[in-house]
Amino acid sequence: MLTPLATTDGPLLVPIDRDAIELVWSDGGYPAGGAYRDSHRRTIHHHHPWANDGAVYDRDRARAQAAADARDFVARVAARTDTGGLSVCALDTELLGHHWYEGLDWLAAVLEEAPRAGLELVGLDAALHDTPVVAAPDDLPATSWGTPRTLWTWDGPQVEELAFATRAAELRTVAASVRGGADPRAVRELLALQSSDWSFLVTRDISGPYPSERAAGHLAALDAALADPGASEPSVRALAPFADPAMLLVP
């Protein structure tokens, strides 16, 4: 669906274009192309990098592949919107240049190719001014970016212990806030504990014990802050530095 949806409760729902996104952000998307730099086998200083297909990495070859993939992407999106509609391609910015070394080359090529193909690129807020809106159906399913487009990544049996521990920690922190005893440190640790990445990494089994250990560390720090408010200096200084425990009580 490429049309914004008006809900009876007020919020406007803007569907993301899964077909366009998965051309880029999926196991078989453009970044898996053979010419691109293998981000999993690089050395610590990026010396002697290899391409995904096992060949010695060739920068010119990779950039040519990025240009070709950009042309393919623009052509496909232009075809999808040929009769109208809004294609929202939402990507994690960490993909471009980090997981996909040539992602910025691809994006630059997309920006150059789109006008030639008659594809208008605009920000979402601007696009909504001229895009028709239809009523949202009553049977919209729950969905997410997780696999398989449900909440299973975060609440499946593989992460049930983490899910229940996180929920219990949230309730303890809220209870402490009601009593006036929740320390800002506890709120910061709760936000870190609730990071979706921990469950994602456990579900995908790509980081060994790291996500479980990190979650356990934040949980222990949260409980220490609840037990003795103000006793310790936060170690996660950059995370919600102005967190207010009262925010937990907003309905």
N, C-alpha and C positions, 0 to 999 in steps of 0.2 A: 504494500500500500504506500503510495507516494502523496497522500493528502492529509493535511493536519485534521485532527479530530477534536470537536468541541464536546466537552463532557457536561452532563447535567449539573455537576457539582462546581463547575467553574473553570478548573484548569484546562488549558489547551494542550492536547497531546500531539507531539510532532514525531511521527514514526521515523526511525532511522532506516536507511536503505541497506538491508542485510546483504543483498546480492552485490552491491557496490563495495561494501565494507570487506566482504570475504574475498574479493579479488586481491585485496591488500593484506588483510589481517586474518589469516587462517593458516592452517598447516600446509596447505597447498597453494598459498597465495604467491604473488610476485616475488617476495623476498626469498622464496625457496628456489628461485631460478639458479641454474648451474653456474652462471658467470659471476654471481654475487659473492662477496666475501663471506666466508664461513665464520660466524661470530662465536662459534663454540670451540674452535680449535686454534684461535689466535694465541700468540705468545703474550706474556705480560706487558711487553713493550711494543706489541703489534709488529714484530719483525717477521719476515718471511710468511706473510699470510697466505692462506689457501682459499681457493674458491669452493663453493658448495659441491661442485662435481669432482673435486679431488685434484684439479689442475692447480698449478701455481697461479696465484691471483694476478690478474691483468686489469689494471685500473681502466684503461681505455675500453677494453671488452665489457667491463661491468657498466660503464657509463653508456655505452651503446645499448646494452640490455635495458637500462633504466629508461632511455628515450623510447625504445620500442614498447615497453610496458606502459609508459605514459600515454602513447598513442592508442594502445589497446584499451586502456581504462577510459579515456575520453570518448572513444568511439562507442563503447558499451553504455556509458552513462548517457551520452547524447541520444542513443537509440531508445533507452528506457524512458526518457523524458520527451521524446519527439512529439507526443500528443498531449503534453502538459504534465504537471505534477512537480513535486519537489523531492529531489534525491539528496538526502542528508547522509553524507559520508563522515562518520565520527570515528576518529582513530586516536589511540593513546599516543601522545606526542613522544613517548619514550621509544616508539618503534622507529621513528625517522632519525637516522643518524646514529642510533645506539644499537638496537637489535638488528636493524637493517642499515648497514653502513652507507649504502647508496640511496637511502630513502629521501634525503634532501635533494639529490640529483633528480630523482623521480618526481618529487613535488614541483621543482622548478620547471621541469619539462611539461608537467600537467598544466601549469599556469601559462606556459607559452602555447601549448597545443589547443587549449579550450577555445580561445577566441577564433582560431582558424576553423574549428569544427562547429562554430555557432553555439557553443555551450557557455551560458552565462554563469560565472562563479560569484556568489554573493554570500554575505554573512547571514546567519539565520534570522536575526531580528529584521533585517532589511527585506529578506525574502517573504516573511510573513505578511508584510504590508500588501502584497499583490497576489497572494496565493489563496485560492478558494478554500473554504473550510466546510467540512461536512459533520453531521452528528455522529458521535462515537456509538458503535453498537453496544448492546447491553452485555454481550458475552465475551468481552475482551479477556484473554487468558493472562495469568501472571507470566512475566517473562523477564529475562536478564541476559547479560553478556556471558554468563556461565554456561557450561555444557550440562545438559543438552537444551539450552535456552530456558531453563527453569531455575529454581533455587537449589537444585540438588548439589551443586558445587559447594554450597555453604551449609546445607543441612542434611546431607546424605549420611548414611551410616559410617562412612569413612572418616567423618569429622564430627560425629555426634558428641563425643566427649568434649571437644573444643567448643562446640555450639552451646551446650548446656552450661559449661563453665563460664563462658562469656556472658550469657544471659543472667546467671546467678550473680556474677560480679556487678552487672549493671543494676540489678535490684538492690544489692547491698549498698552501692554508691548512692542510689536514689534515696534509700532509707536513711542513710547518714545525712544527706542533704536536708531531709525533712526535719531531722533532729538538730540541724545546724552544725553538724560535725564533719561534713565532707570537705577535705582539703583540695585545693586546686591541683595538687600533685596527683591525687586520686583520679580526678577528672581527666587529666592528661594521660595517665596510664590506661584508663578505660578506653579512651579514643584509640590509643595505640593497640590495645588488646583487640578492639573491634575491627581492626584493619582486615579487609577482605582478602588481602594477599596471603595471610597465614593459611586459611582454609583452601585457597586456590592452590598454594604450593603443596599442601598435604594431598589434595585430591589428585593433582597431576603427578605427584611423587617425583619431583625434579630437584629437590634440595635436601634430601636426606632428613636428618633430625632438626635442621635449622629452624623451620617455621614453628615446630612444637616447642623448641627451646626458647625462641623469642617470645612466643605467647605466654609460656610459663613464667618467664622473667617479668613481663609486664603485669601478670596476675599477682605475682609475689610482691612487686613494688606497690601495686594498688592496695593490697591488703595491709601492707606496712603503713601506707599513708592513712588508711582508715583507722588503723589501730592507734596511731600516734600522730594526729594532724599537726602539720607544721614542723615536725621534728627533723626532716631531712630535706636537703636541697634537691630539686628535681634534676635528674640526669638527662631528661629529654627536653632540653631548654627550648628547642625550636618548634616543638609541637604545642599548638594552642597556648602561647605564652600568657594570654590574657583570659584564659578559660575561667568562667564563673560557675561555681557549683549550682547556682540557681537556674542555670539554663536546662538542667536536667528535669526541672519541674514544669517546663513550658508544656501546656496541653497540646 
